[in-house]
Amino acid sequence: MDDEEPLAEWARKRDERREQARGRLRAVPLTEGPHRAAHVAPGAPRAIQEFDGTGWVTVGVAADLAAAKAILFPPQPPEERPVEWDRPALGKGRGRHRKPAASDERDR
């Protein structure tokens, strides 16, 4: 039993996991029976729950799966790209791997 971690170490790791999960949202279908995958009853209302560090607390209700997804996964702002992006500078000449022109072959 030498491979067991000390209780203090386990408690520290557990607290770190709980802190990382704090504020996480989930949608729970408000239907009879056990909770199933989201696609089973897409028209059923959903309870929106937030993890507070020790348990799940209901913070709202969504009308259906689409509304719940809109709450859980809000659209991200589009990434702004600069008008002129940085391209690598091209050196002088036509490049090493290009076929030489007829005049270049004569000059050699």
Secondary structure, DSSP 8 states (H G I E B T S, - for coil): -TT---HHHHHHHHHHHHHHHTT-EEEEE--SSS---GGGSTTS-EEEEEE-SSSEEEEEEESSHHHHHHHHS---------SS-------SSS-TTS---HHHHHH-
